Amino acid sequence: MRLFSYGTLQLEQVQVDTFGRTLEGNADALVGFKQTLLEITDPEVLKISGERFHPIVVASSDPTDTVAGTVFWITREELAAADRYEVSDYHRVEAELASGGRAWVYVKA
């Protein structure tokens, strides 16, 4: 499965804590979205990421908007682990990438 990350899931320590390994990926971009920041209050996520503000994306009315990030190949079990890591402000959807493929991505709920 493909997972696109524009935020903390790109951090090695977050990957090790969430998936038990470091992921390999390729640079790509999310099409039709724009990025903002979200304050995280979940103590476990704060402990893992070490960051109080995390990026979050919202659909844009401008189809030329893009958000840079990394696309990773992960297993179904790792996708479930990513679901557990993300706080309720995020919702997983399948979206178009600049490379022409599609991937799961966490967007604003």
HELIX and SHEET records of a PDB file:
HELIX    1   1 THR A    8  GLN A   10  5                                   3    
HELIX    2   2 GLU A   12  PHE A   19  1                                   8    
HELIX    3   3 PRO A   43  SER A   49  1                                   7    
HELIX    4   4 ARG A   76  TYR A   85  1                                  10    
SHEET    1   A 3 ARG A   2  SER A   5  0                                        
SHEET    2   A 3 THR A  66  TRP A  73 -1                                        
SHEET    3   A 3 GLY A  25  VAL A  31 -1                                        
SHEET    1   B 2 PHE A  33  GLU A  39  0                                        
SHEET    2   B 2 PHE A  53  ALA A  59 -1                                        
SHEET    1   C 2 TYR A  90  GLU A  96  0                                        
SHEET    2   C 2 ARG A 102  LYS A 108 -1                                        
END                                                                             
